[in-house]
Amino acid sequence: MTHNSMRLIPVAIMAALLFSLPVDAQKKQKDARAEAVFEAGEYFEAIDLYKNAYNKVSDKEQKTAILFKIGDCYRILGEARSAELWYKKAVREDYQDPIIFLRYGQMMLVNEKYEEAEEQFEKYMALVPDDPRGGIGVESCQAAIVWTENPTGYIVENMRYFNSRQRDFSPAYVNAAFTEILFTSTREDATGNDTHGATGQNFADIFASSMDRKGKWSVPVPVEILNSEFEDGTPCISSDFSTLYFTRCKKGKNQQLGCQIYRAGADGGGWSEPQVEFEAFGDSITTAHPAISPDGSTLYFVSDMPGGLGENDIWKVASDGGGWSDPVNLGEEINTPGNELYPFIHSDGTLYFSSDSRIGLGGLDIYKATQDETGGWMVENMKPPINSPEDDFGIVFETDVERGFFSSARKGRGNDEIFSFVLPPLEFSVTGVVKDERNDQILAGSTVKSVGSDGITIETTTGDEGAFKFMLKPGTDYVFIASQPGYLNGKERESTRGLEQSKDFDVTIYLSSTTRVIELPNIFYDFAKWDLRPESMVSLDNLVETLDDNPNVTIELMSHTDSRGTPADNQELSQKRAQSVVDYLISKGIAADRLEAQGYGESQPKVVDDKVILQYDFLELGVVLAESFINQLESPELQEKAHQVNRRTEFRVLSTEYIPQN
């Protein structure tokens, strides 16, 4: 995906050289000069040379390869819209290497053309089934839509105080108050007068800015002792702010000389002369993007050294007293066939890094990796608004607060800028109202308890509007229990577990009067049978819960049939049905002496109420569904529905003074 020479410090450019050369790169061609400039990492200059060469060559295959290479230049420079355009031309000219579909899809993903991108990734999967990047691309298209619609709670703001028109990225805190930072920039004040052929901008340098008491950041100034005529950047500072690590990438005419990590110590308010940290590696192995652990015992870095899993991997070395151990690759749980870059180790041990080859929004995304008890890594995408379709990388946190800075090219111009982020504390509340279950009447003066899984119970009383409100804690399950004299207790449940955004819950707790008969919905029996059908259990389990919530209540279970069949048969059937309900409740732990079973056969036809009318609008309020009324209904279908209303199971409260035996 997009990765830019400046923002990645040429370590990524070297990967691009290794993996992007066309098949006929070794042939003598009319685009030889463009090839040489490309191989040297001079992508900005290579674009015009390739365009000129395209007009001079006549071989169709060679012309198509040039179209692809122009697309590659724009992709590496982070200019996804231009890259997509040139890849599209290569596709139209039938460029033969399947990699075109992967690259074309990746640029469409960055440009938020998710359906079209998914189509290109599927083509690549069909042609190169062993490469996981095709499947990852498809999943990324699907995830991007969901994540964009459901952003996390982070607040992200552009740091206009110290961003410039050039590239500004990879910040690091310099002091314990988090009021001073170092960062990488290609702005006009950078050392040297040369322009980088890869980007057309200055060579990167390290700059400093500090915040005053009013929260205003100073104009950034270069840290001269750390800067050279070459690329200097990606600073990292130890937790005690005594040691600075950074990357320097040297460059000769039309050639890369590799990147090395340098170290400098705090020296009287400034820094000492930087020294190469890994002398034993020499300059043949690229090392970049240092990240020191909080205890200073482990240094993480990025390299394309032999033994890696992808184009650029994250490695680590451990302090052995006088130096560093041999490098250890973080393994396939972290590293992919693509680029893993910009590691940062949080004070709590969490590893943050950027990758272009995991499920993401496009380009580089920032990922969070935590270790479990066995030492394995669990990696998750930071999602929007931290991540965007463009490159996002170079994150840094304050020690104890979910706040810091990161770099992003999200404006889509290929330019990097620094953004601040903060995760406000999650705030949860519940606002509710207590109502009569039968008629929706407000029940003022109700007692409502909030019972949390953290063991804390809070109680309040509803006012004239029957309303209540509680503040809730994150990661907690709650039960809200309402009570009112003359009513059965009622409750509702909510949970803040797993929620990543603040939320206000709305609940209504319905209470049932102890003076009214209460119908049990969805109690089903087969014709002329009294065995409970499985779908009846949900309603009866709710009744078990109601009886548990109201331990001083005894009830009568009442079963009714319709008028078909003889009265004697209906009476016997209803008694058996009522008893089957009682038996089920007893099997669920309800004391038998709290329950009475009574069958009423066809003797108590239903009186139509508001709830019946909601379901059967052909009936009228207050009508008694006697057999004579049902028989005069105009169709067999309506008559059957009326009979069905009469076939019901109800309960009524007999006493509220039962004393449990245990």
KEGU-779563 format. One record per residue (C-alpha): residue number from 1; residue in three letters; x, y, z. Coordinates in steps of 0.5 Angstrom, whole numbers. Each point is the difference from the previous one (the first is absolute). Example, Ala and Ser with C-alpha at 12.3 -4.5 7.8 and 13.67 -1.06 7.14 Angstrom:
% KEGU-779563
i aa east north up
1 Ala 25 -9 16
2 Ser 2 7 -2
***
This chain:
% KEGU-779563
i aa east north up
1 Met 0 0 0
2 Thr 2 7 0
3 His 7 1 3
4 Asn 4 7 -1
5 Ser 7 0 0
6 Met 1 6 5
7 Arg -6 -2 5
8 Leu 3 -7 0
9 Ile 8 2 0
10 Pro 2 -3 -6
11 Val 0 -7 3
12 Ala -7 -1 -3
13 Ile 3 2 -7
14 Met 5 -5 0
15 Ala -5 -5 1
16 Ala -4 3 -6
17 Leu 6 -1 -4
18 Leu 1 -7 2
19 Phe -7 -2 -2
20 Ser -3 4 -5
21 Leu 5 -1 -6
22 Pro -3 -2 -7
23 Val 2 -6 -3
24 Asp 4 3 -5
25 Ala 4 5 4
26 Gln 6 -3 -2
27 Lys -1 1 -7
28 Lys 3 6 -4
29 Gln -5 5 -1
30 Lys -2 7 -2
31 Asp -2 1 7
32 Ala 6 -2 3
33 Arg 1 7 4
34 Ala -6 0 3
35 Glu 1 -7 2
36 Ala 7 2 3
37 Val -4 6 4
38 Phe -5 -5 2
39 Glu 5 -5 3
40 Ala 3 6 4
41 Gly -6 1 3
42 Glu -1 7 -4
43 Tyr -8 -1 -1
44 Phe -1 7 0
45 Glu 5 1 -6
46 Ala -2 -7 -3
47 Ile -7 2 -2
48 Asp 2 5 -5
49 Leu 5 -4 -3
50 Tyr -5 -6 -1
51 Lys -5 4 -3
52 Asn 5 3 -5
53 Ala 3 -7 -1
54 Tyr -8 -3 -1
55 Asn 0 5 -6
56 Lys 6 -3 -3
57 Val 0 -7 0
58 Ser -4 -4 -5
59 Asp -1 -7 4
60 Lys -7 -1 2
61 Glu 3 -4 6
62 Gln 5 5 2
63 Lys -5 6 0
64 Thr -5 -4 4
65 Ala 6 -2 5
66 Ile 1 8 0
67 Leu -7 1 2
68 Phe 1 -4 6
69 Lys 6 3 2
70 Ile -3 7 0
71 Gly -5 -3 4
72 Asp 5 -3 5
73 Cys 3 7 1
74 Tyr -6 3 2
75 Arg -2 -5 4
76 Ile 7 0 4
77 Leu -1 8 0
78 Gly -7 -1 4
79 Glu -4 3 -6
80 Ala -5 -5 -1
81 Arg -5 3 -4
82 Ser 6 1 -6
83 Ala 2 -7 2
84 Glu -7 -3 -2
85 Leu 0 4 -6
86 Trp 6 -3 -3
87 Tyr -1 -7 3
88 Lys -7 1 -4
89 Lys 4 1 -6
90 Ala 4 -6 1
91 Val -6 -4 1
92 Arg -3 2 -7
93 Glu 6 -1 -3
94 Asp 0 -7 3
95 Tyr 6 0 4
96 Gln 2 -7 1
97 Asp 3 -1 7
98 Pro -6 -1 5
99 Ile 3 5 5
100 Ile -4 5 -4
101 Phe -6 -2 3
102 Leu 2 0 7
103 Arg 3 7 -1
104 Tyr -6 3 -3
105 Gly -4 -3 5
106 Gln 4 3 6
107 Met 0 7 -4
108 Met -8 -1 0
109 Leu 0 -2 7
110 Val 3 7 2
111 Asn -4 4 -5
112 Glu -6 -3 4
113 Lys -3 -4 -6
114 Tyr -1 -6 4
115 Glu -5 -4 -5
116 Glu 5 1 -6
117 Ala 6 -2 4
118 Glu -3 -6 3
119 Glu -1 -2 -7
120 Gln 8 1 -2
121 Phe 2 -4 6
122 Glu -5 -6 -2
123 Lys 4 0 -6
124 Tyr 7 0 3
125 Met -3 -6 5
126 Ala -2 -4 -6
127 Leu 7 1 -4
128 Val 4 0 7
129 Pro -4 -4 5
130 Asp 7 -2 4
131 Asp 1 8 2
132 Pro -5 2 6
133 Arg 0 7 -3
134 Gly -6 -1 -4
135 Gly -4 -3 5
136 Ile 2 6 5
137 Gly -2 5 -5
138 Val -7 -3 -1
139 Glu -1 0 8
140 Ser 3 7 0
141 Cys -5 3 -5
142 Gln -6 -4 4
143 Ala 3 3 7
144 Ala 2 7 -2
145 Ile -8 1 -1
146 Val -2 -3 6
147 Trp 6 4 4
148 Thr -1 7 -3
149 Glu -8 -1 2
150 Asn 2 -2 7
151 Pro 6 5 2
152 Thr 4 -1 7
153 Gly -1 5 5
154 Tyr 7 4 -1
155 Ile 0 7 -2
156 Val 5 2 -5
157 Glu 2 7 -2
158 Asn 5 3 -5
159 Met 6 3 4
160 Arg 1 6 -4
161 Tyr 5 3 5
162 Phe 5 -4 -3
163 Asn -2 -3 -7
164 Ser 3 3 -6
165 Arg -1 0 -8
166 Gln 5 -6 0
167 Arg 0 -6 4
168 Asp 0 -1 7
169 Phe -1 -6 4
170 Ser 3 -5 5
171 Pro -1 4 7
172 Ala 4 -2 6
173 Tyr -1 3 7
174 Val 6 3 3
175 Asn -2 2 8
176 Ala -4 -3 5
177 Ala -5 5 0
178 Phe -2 -1 -8
179 Thr 1 7 -2
180 Glu 6 -1 -4
181 Ile 1 -4 -7
182 Leu 4 -2 -5
183 Phe -2 -2 -7
184 Thr 2 -1 -7
185 Ser -1 5 -6
186 Thr 2 2 -7
187 Arg -2 7 1
188 Glu 5 6 -2
189 Asp 4 1 6
190 Ala 3 -7 -1
191 Thr 7 -1 -1
192 Gly 3 0 -7
193 Asn -2 3 -6
194 Asp -1 -6 -4
195 Thr -7 -3 -2
196 His -1 -7 1
197 Gly -1 -4 -7
198 Ala -5 -4 3
199 Thr -5 5 2
200 Gly 2 7 -3
201 Gln 0 2 7
202 Asn 6 2 5
203 Phe 4 -6 4
204 Ala -4 -1 7
205 Asp 3 3 6
206 Ile -2 0 7
207 Phe -3 6 3
208 Ala -3 2 7
209 Ser -6 3 3
210 Ser -2 2 7
211 Met -7 2 3
212 Asp -1 6 5
213 Arg -4 0 6
214 Lys -6 3 -5
215 Gly 1 -7 -4
216 Lys 3 4 -6
217 Trp 5 -4 -4
218 Ser 7 4 -2
219 Val 2 1 -7
220 Pro 4 -7 -1
221 Val 8 1 -1
222 Pro 5 -5 -3
223 Val 4 -4 6
224 Glu 6 2 -4
225 Ile 5 -5 4
226 Leu -5 -6 -2
227 Asn 0 2 -8
228 Ser 4 -1 -6
229 Glu 0 1 -7
230 Phe -4 -7 -1
231 Glu -6 -3 3
232 Asp -1 1 7
233 Gly -7 -2 4
234 Thr -4 -4 4
235 Pro 2 2 7
236 Cys -1 -5 6
237 Ile 2 2 7
238 Ser 1 -4 6
239 Ser -6 0 6
240 Asp 5 4 4
241 Phe 2 5 -6
242 Ser 7 -1 1
243 Thr 1 -4 -7
244 Leu -2 2 -7
245 Tyr 0 -5 -6
246 Phe -1 2 -7
247 Thr 1 -3 -7
248 Arg 5 3 -5
249 Cys -1 -2 -7
250 Lys 6 2 -5
251 Lys 0 1 -7
252 Gly 5 1 -6
253 Lys -1 2 -7
254 Asn -5 -5 -3
255 Gln 1 -5 6
256 Gln -3 -2 7
257 Leu 5 -1 5
258 Gly -4 -3 5
259 Cys -3 2 7
260 Gln 3 0 7
261 Ile -3 1 7
262 Tyr 4 6 4
263 Arg 0 1 7
264 Ala 1 6 4
265 Gly 0 2 7
266 Ala -3 6 4
267 Asp 5 5 1
268 Gly -1 6 4
269 Gly -7 2 -3
270 Gly 2 -3 -7
271 Trp 3 -6 -3
272 Ser 7 -3 -1
273 Glu 3 -1 -7
274 Pro -4 -6 -2
275 Gln 4 -7 -1
276 Val -2 -6 -4
277 Glu -4 -5 4
278 Phe 1 -7 -3
279 Glu 8 1 -3
280 Ala 0 -8 0
281 Phe -5 0 -6
282 Gly 4 5 -4
283 Asp -4 4 -5
284 Ser -2 -6 -5
285 Ile -6 -1 4
286 Thr -5 5 1
287 Thr -3 1 7
288 Ala -5 6 1
289 His -6 2 4
290 Pro 3 -1 7
291 Ala -5 -1 6
292 Ile 3 -1 7
293 Ser -4 -4 6
294 Pro -2 3 6
295 Asp 5 -3 4
296 Gly 6 1 -5
297 Ser 1 -7 -1
298 Thr -3 -1 -7
299 Leu 1 4 -6
300 Tyr -5 -2 -6
301 Phe 2 2 -7
302 Val -2 -1 -7
303 Ser 5 -3 -5
304 Asp 0 -4 -7
305 Met 5 -4 3
306 Pro 1 -8 -3
307 Gly -5 -4 4
308 Gly -6 4 0
309 Leu -7 -2 -2
310 Gly -1 6 -4
311 Glu 2 6 -4
312 Asn 2 4 7
313 Asp -1 -3 7
314 Ile 0 2 7
315 Trp 6 -3 4
316 Lys 2 0 7
317 Val 7 0 4
318 Ala 1 -1 7
319 Ser 5 4 5
320 Asp 5 -5 2
321 Gly 4 5 5
322 Gly 5 3 -5
323 Gly -4 -1 -7
324 Trp -5 -3 -3
325 Ser -2 -7 -2
326 Asp -1 -3 -7
327 Pro -6 3 -3
328 Val -7 -4 1
329 Asn -5 0 -5
330 Leu -7 1 3
331 Gly -3 -5 -4
332 Glu -6 -1 -4
333 Glu -5 2 5
334 Ile 3 7 -1
335 Asn 3 0 -7
336 Thr -3 -1 -7
337 Pro 2 -1 -7
338 Gly 0 7 0
339 Asn 2 6 4
340 Glu 0 1 7
341 Leu 3 6 2
342 Tyr 0 6 6
343 Pro 0 -4 6
344 Phe -2 3 7
345 Ile 0 -3 7
346 His -5 3 5
347 Ser 2 0 7
348 Asp -5 -5 1
349 Gly 4 -5 -5
350 Thr -5 0 -5
351 Leu 3 1 -7
352 Tyr -2 4 -5
353 Phe 2 0 -8
354 Ser -2 1 -7
355 Ser -1 -5 -5
356 Asp -3 0 -7
357 Ser -1 -7 -1
358 Arg -6 -1 5
359 Ile -7 1 0
360 Gly -1 7 0
361 Leu -2 7 -3
362 Gly 5 0 -5
363 Gly 7 2 0
364 Leu 4 0 6
365 Asp -5 -1 6
366 Ile 2 0 8
367 Tyr -1 -6 4
368 Lys 0 -2 7
369 Ala 4 -6 2
370 Thr -1 -3 7
371 Gln 3 -7 3
372 Asp -3 -5 4
373 Glu 2 -5 5
374 Thr 4 -4 -5
375 Gly 3 6 -3
376 Gly -4 -1 -6
377 Trp -2 7 -3
378 Met -7 2 -1
379 Val -1 5 -6
380 Glu -5 5 -1
381 Asn -2 6 -5
382 Met 0 7 3
383 Lys -6 1 -5
384 Pro -3 7 -1
385 Pro 2 6 2
386 Ile 7 -2 1
387 Asn 0 -4 -6
388 Ser -2 3 -7
389 Pro 0 -3 -7
390 Glu 7 4 -1
391 Asp 6 -2 4
392 Asp 0 1 7
393 Phe 6 -2 4
394 Gly 5 3 6
395 Ile -4 0 6
396 Val 2 2 7
397 Phe -3 0 6
398 Glu 0 4 7
399 Thr 2 -5 6
400 Asp -7 -1 4
401 Val -5 4 -5
402 Glu -3 -3 -6
403 Arg 3 6 -4
404 Gly 5 2 -5
405 Phe 2 1 -7
406 Phe 1 -4 -7
407 Ser 1 2 -7
408 Ser -5 -1 -6
409 Ala 0 2 -7
410 Arg -8 0 0
411 Lys -1 6 -4
412 Gly 2 -4 -6
413 Arg 6 5 -3
414 Gly 5 -5 2
415 Asn 2 5 6
416 Asp 1 -3 7
417 Glu -2 4 6
418 Ile 0 -1 7
419 Phe -7 -1 4
420 Ser -2 0 7
421 Phe -4 -5 3
422 Val -4 -1 7
423 Leu -5 -5 2
424 Pro -5 4 5
425 Pro -2 -4 6
426 Leu -6 -5 -2
427 Glu -6 3 3
428 Phe -6 -4 1
429 Ser -7 1 3
430 Val -7 -3 0
431 Thr -7 4 -1
432 Gly -6 -4 2
433 Val -7 1 1
434 Val -5 -5 4
435 Lys -7 -1 -3
436 Asp -6 -5 1
437 Glu 1 -6 -4
438 Arg -8 0 -2
439 Asn -1 8 -2
440 Asp 7 3 0
441 Gln -2 5 5
442 Ile 6 3 4
443 Leu 1 -3 7
444 Ala 3 6 4
445 Gly 3 -2 7
446 Ser 3 -6 -3
447 Thr 6 -3 4
448 Val 6 -2 -5
449 Lys 6 -3 1
450 Ser 6 -1 -4
451 Val 4 -6 2
452 Gly 7 0 -4
453 Ser 4 -6 -1
454 Asp 6 4 4
455 Gly -4 -2 6
456 Ile -3 8 1
457 Thr -7 1 1
458 Ile -3 7 -1
459 Glu -8 1 2
460 Thr -4 6 -3
461 Thr -8 2 0
462 Thr -3 2 -6
463 Gly -3 7 0
464 Asp -7 2 -3
465 Glu 2 -2 -7
466 Gly 2 -7 2
467 Ala 7 2 -2
468 Phe 7 -3 3
469 Lys 7 1 -2
470 Phe 7 -3 2
471 Met 7 1 -2
472 Leu 3 -7 -2
473 Lys 8 -2 0
474 Pro 3 -3 -6
475 Gly 1 -8 -1
476 Thr -6 -1 5
477 Asp -7 -4 0
478 Tyr -6 3 3
479 Val -7 -2 2
480 Phe -5 6 1
481 Ile -5 -3 5
482 Ala -7 4 1
483 Ser -5 -1 5
484 Gln -7 4 2
485 Pro -5 -2 5
486 Gly -5 -4 -3
487 Tyr 4 -2 -6
488 Leu 5 -6 -1
489 Asn 7 2 0
490 Gly 3 1 -8
491 Lys 7 1 -2
492 Glu 4 1 -7
493 Arg 7 -2 -1
494 Glu 6 4 -4
495 Ser 8 -1 0
496 Thr 5 5 -2
497 Arg 5 -6 -1
498 Gly 4 1 -6
499 Leu -3 7 -2
500 Glu 6 4 -3
501 Gln -5 6 0
502 Ser -3 4 5
503 Lys -8 -1 0
504 Asp -6 2 3
505 Phe -5 -6 1
506 Asp -8 1 0
507 Val -4 -5 3
508 Thr -7 -1 2
509 Ile -2 -5 6
510 Tyr -7 -3 0
511 Leu -4 -2 6
512 Ser -6 -4 1
513 Ser -5 1 5
514 Thr -1 -5 5
515 Thr -8 1 0
516 Arg 0 -2 -8
517 Val 0 -6 -4
518 Ile 6 -1 -4
519 Glu 1 -4 -6
520 Leu 6 -4 -2
521 Pro 1 1 -7
522 Asn 2 -6 -5
523 Ile -2 -6 4
524 Phe -1 -5 -5
525 Tyr -3 -7 0
526 Asp -2 -5 -5
527 Phe -7 -1 -2
528 Ala -4 -4 6
529 Lys 7 -1 4
530 Trp 3 3 6
531 Asp 7 -1 -1
532 Leu 4 7 0
533 Arg 3 1 -7
534 Pro 7 2 0
535 Glu -1 7 -3
536 Ser -4 1 7
537 Met 6 0 4
538 Val 3 7 -1
539 Ser -7 3 3
540 Leu 0 -5 6
541 Asp 7 2 1
542 Asn -1 7 0
543 Leu -6 -2 6
544 Val 5 -3 4
545 Glu 5 6 0
546 Thr -6 4 2
547 Leu -2 -5 6
548 Asp 8 1 2
549 Asp -1 7 0
550 Asn -6 0 4
551 Pro 1 -5 5
552 Asn -6 2 4
553 Val -5 -2 -5
554 Thr -4 -6 -1
555 Ile -4 -1 -6
556 Glu -6 -3 -4
557 Leu 2 -3 -7
558 Met -7 0 -4
559 Ser -1 -3 -6
560 His -5 1 -5
561 Thr -3 -4 -7
562 Asp -4 3 -5
563 Ser -8 -3 -1
564 Arg 1 -5 -4
565 Gly -1 -7 3
566 Thr -4 -2 6
567 Pro 0 4 6
568 Ala 3 -6 4
569 Asp 5 -1 -5
570 Asn 3 7 0
571 Gln 0 0 8
572 Glu 4 -6 0
573 Leu 5 2 -5
574 Ser 1 7 3
575 Gln 1 -3 7
576 Lys 5 -4 -3
577 Arg 3 5 -4
578 Ala 1 5 6
579 Gln 3 -6 4
580 Ser 5 -1 -5
581 Val 2 7 1
582 Val 1 0 7
583 Asp 4 -7 -1
584 Tyr 5 4 -4
585 Leu 0 6 5
586 Ile 2 -5 5
587 Ser 5 -4 -4
588 Lys 3 7 0
589 Gly 1 1 7
590 Ile -7 4 2
591 Ala -3 -3 6
592 Ala -6 -4 -1
593 Asp -4 4 6
594 Arg 1 6 -4
595 Leu -4 -3 -6
596 Glu -7 -2 -1
597 Ala -3 -3 -7
598 Gln -7 2 -2
599 Gly -3 -2 -7
600 Tyr -6 4 -2
601 Gly -2 -3 -6
602 Glu -4 4 -5
603 Ser -4 4 6
604 Gln 4 6 0
605 Pro 1 3 -7
606 Lys 5 5 -1
607 Val -3 8 0
608 Val 4 3 -5
609 Asp 5 5 2
610 Asp 5 5 -3
611 Lys 5 -5 -1
612 Val -5 -5 -4
613 Ile -2 6 -4
614 Leu 8 1 -2
615 Gln 0 -7 -3
616 Tyr -7 -1 -2
617 Asp -3 7 -3
618 Phe -6 -3 -2
619 Leu -3 -1 7
620 Glu -2 6 4
621 Leu 2 2 7
622 Gly -4 -3 6
623 Val -4 -6 -4
624 Val 0 -6 3
625 Leu 2 -6 -4
626 Ala -6 -4 1
627 Glu -2 -6 -5
628 Ser -6 4 -2
629 Phe 5 6 -2
630 Ile 5 -5 -3
631 Asn -5 -3 -5
632 Gln -3 6 -3
633 Leu 7 2 -2
634 Glu 0 0 -8
635 Ser 5 -5 -1
636 Pro 3 -6 2
637 Glu 7 3 1
638 Leu -2 6 4
639 Gln -4 -5 4
640 Glu 6 -5 1
641 Lys 4 7 3
642 Ala -5 1 5
643 His 0 -7 2
644 Gln 8 1 1
645 Val -1 6 4
646 Asn -4 -4 5
647 Arg 5 -6 1
648 Arg 4 3 5
649 Thr 4 -1 6
650 Glu 0 6 5
651 Phe 2 1 8
652 Arg -2 4 5
653 Val 3 2 7
654 Leu -3 -4 6
655 Ser 4 3 5
656 Thr 6 5 1
657 Glu 1 -3 7
658 Tyr 4 -6 -1
659 Ile 6 -2 4
660 Pro 5 -4 -3
661 Gln 2 -6 4
662 Asn 7 0 -1
***
